[in-house]
Amino acid sequence: MLSHKTALHLASSLGVLFCVLTANAADLRRPAVVSLSAMDAAVSLSIDVREDGAIEGSLRNNTERKIGDVEILVEYAWIWAKDFAGDRVDDPGWSMTYTLPVEMTPGSSVPVNIAPTRALADRDDGHYLISAKVVGYVRYRWLGPGENQGLQ
């Protein structure tokens, strides 16, 4: 079985992302797979990258439901100065996921500040291409009468 982070990286590379729908406790075990365009439409992430590699920006809930625990994938891709660097084993690039522990009402925005987990390499044989995208979130659903089975 793939780890959670491995599954996120694999899904991201395939252009498919996960969104957890929380109608009841049983739904927590069944994440829904949604397209990249559907994820982008649901939750907007606007960022600026600081010189030290930190991400600053804002996150907006574009859905009609409350959402929370937004998971963001930050990629520090190393772009070699020479395109044909061969099979280099000293690639300083990496990626990380960060869960923003928030609850957002429809239409609301929150600030995002994510520091890199390590210092950027100071090298002259390439540069970083830093990007961030939303790869998951919890979507809350209001339960109607008689729908609370399994939530005790």
N, C-alpha and C positions, 0 to 999 in steps of 0.2 A: 504494500500500500504506500502511496506517495505521501510525503509530509505535506502539511498545509502550505508552507512556503514554496516547496517544489511544485506543487499543483498550481499555485498562483503564477509562478514564473513560466510554467509550461502553458497555462491558459493565456497569459499575456502574449506570449510569442505566437500563439495561434489566432489572436484577435478575438478571443472569447473570455468573458469575465464572469465572476460569480457575484450573486446578490442573494443574501439570506432573507427569506420571507418569514416573518414571525407571527403567524396567525395563532398558533398555540405551541405548546412545548414540543410536540412531535415534529413540527415544521423546522425546528432548529437543527434537526439531523438531515434535512433535505434542502441543501442550497439549490437555488434555481440558476440555470445558466442563461445568461443574456448576452446579446451582442455588444460589441464595443460602442456602437452608435447609440444603443439604448441606454447604456451606462452613462455615456457623455451627456445625453439629453436629461437624464435623471439628476445627476450631481455634477455641477460645474466646478472645475478647479482652475483658478487663475494664479500663476506663479511668476515670481522673479527669482533669479538665481544670484546670490551674492558671490563675491570673489572667493570666499572661503568654502564655497560649495553648499552653503545653507539655502534652504528653500523658504521663501516668504511669499505669502499671498492670501487668498481667500477661497473658501469653499461655500457653494450655494446649493441649497436643497430646492430643486425645480419640480419635485413631485407634489402630489396633493395629500401626502401622508407624512407623518413624523418618521424621521430616520435617525440612526445613531451608529456609533462604532464604525466610522468610515475608515476603510483600509486604503492606504496610498502606497503605490509602488514607486520608489525613487531609483532611477538607473543612472549610474556614473559610468557611461560608456567611454572607453579610451579609443581615440581616433589617432592612428599612427601617422606620423609625418610622411612616411614613405608607404604607399599603398601596398607594396609587396614585401612586407616585413617577414614573411614566412611564418612558420609555426613558432611563435614567440611564447615562451613560458612565463615571461615577466610582465604580463599584461596587468596594469594596475587598476583596471576597471572592476566595478562590483555593483550589486544592486541590493536594496533593502526594502522591507515593508514596514510601514508604520501605521498603527491603528490610532486614529484620533478619537479619544473617548468623549464624544459629544452626543447630545440629543438635539436634533434640529427640527423645528416646526416647518411646515410648508412655506416656502419663499424666504426662509431665513438664511443668513450668512454667518460664518465664523472665520476668524483669522487662522492662518496656518503658518507655523514656524517649525521647520524640521532641520536639525543639524546633522551633518554627515556622521556616520559612526566611526570614521577614521579620517585622518588628514589627507588632503589631496596630494598626490605625488608631485614633487617639483622636478620636472624633467623637461628636456628640450626635444625629445623624439616623438612628440605628439601632444594632444590636448584632450580635455574631457568634453563630452557632450552630455549635459545633465538634463534629465527630463523626469517628470512626475505625472502619474495618472491614477485615477480612482479605480481600484480593482474589486471593491466589495463594500457592502454596507448592510445594516440591519434595517428592514422596513417594517414599521409597526402597523398593525391592523386593529381596528376597534372591534371588539367582540360583541355580538348581539346576545339577546336572551337565549339561554340554553346552549351557548357555544363555548362554555368554559370548562368542558370536560378535559381532564388531563392536566389542569393547571394548579392542582392543589399542592 
